[in-house]
Amino acid sequence: MVEKSKLDEDKEGKAVDLSHYHGMIGTLLYLIASRPDLQFVISMCARYQAWPTVKHIHT
């Protein structure tokens, strides 16, 4: 189990296009049914849909 994720809140970061970010998450959601090992990673990415920044996408 991961104790500390590498993703953290970036209040000062540059905002990105939400529709692009939501599209990326939506594309990955179908993998949860066939690849349960990816569920944790996808859920961590989905947490940042409210305010995604460049740091969250390009790290």
Contact map, one row per residue, 1 for C-alpha under 8 A:
11100000000000000000000000000000000000000000000000000000000
11111000000000000000000000000000000000000000000000000000000
11111000000000000000000000000000000000000000000000000000000
01111100000000000000000000000000000000000000000000000000000
01111111000000000000000000000000000000000000000000000000000
00011111000000000000000000000000000000000000000000000000000
00001111100000000000000000000000000000000001000000000001000
00001111110000000000000000000000000000000000000000000000000
00000011111000000000000000000000000000000000000000000000000
00000001111110000000000000000000000000000000000000001010000
00000000111110000000000000000000000000000000000000000000000
00000000011111000000000000000000000000000000000000000000000
00000000011111100000000000000000000000000000000000001110000
00000000000111110000000000000000000000000000000000001110000
00000000000011111000000000000000000000000000000000111100000
00000000000001111100100000000000000000000000000000011100000
00000000000000111111100000000000000000000000000000000000000
00000000000000011111110000000000000000000000000010010000000
00000000000000001111111000000000000000000000000000000000000
00000000000000001111111100000000000000000000000000000000000
00000000000000011111111110000000000000000000000010010000000
00000000000000000111111111000000000000000000000010000000000
00000000000000000011111111100000000000000000000000000000000
00000000000000000001111111110000000000000000000000000000000
00000000000000000000111111111000000000000100110000000000000
00000000000000000000011111111100000000000000000000000000000
00000000000000000000001111111100000000000000000000000000000
00000000000000000000000111111111000000000100000000000000000
00000000000000000000000011111111000000000100000000000000000
00000000000000000000000001111111110000000000000000000000000
00000000000000000000000000011111111101100000000000000000000
00000000000000000000000000011111111111100000000000000000000
00000000000000000000000000000111111100000000000000000000000
00000000000000000000000000000111111100000000000000000000000
00000000000000000000000000000011111111100000000000000000000
00000000000000000000000000000011111111100000000000000000000
00000000000000000000000000000001001111110000000000000000000
00000000000000000000000000000011001111111100000000000000000
00000000000000000000000000000011001111111110000000000000000
00000000000000000000000000000000000011111111000000000000000
00000000000000000000000000000000000001111111100000000000000
00000000000000000000000010011000000001111111110000000000000
00000000000000000000000000000000000000111111111000000000000
00000010000000000000000000000000000000011111111100000000000
00000000000000000000000010000000000000001111111110000000000
00000000000000000000000010000000000000000111111110000000000
00000000000000000000000000000000000000000011111111000000000
00000000000000000000000000000000000000000001111111110001000
00000000000000000100110000000000000000000000111111110000000
00000000000000000000000000000000000000000000001111110000000
00000000000000100000000000000000000000000000000111111000000
00000000000000110100100000000000000000000000000111111101100
00000000010011110000000000000000000000000000000000111111100
00000000000011110000000000000000000000000000000000011111110
00000000010011000000000000000000000000000000000000001111111
00000010000000000000000000000000000000000000000100011111111
00000000000000000000000000000000000000000000000000011111111
00000000000000000000000000000000000000000000000000000111111
00000000000000000000000000000000000000000000000000000011111
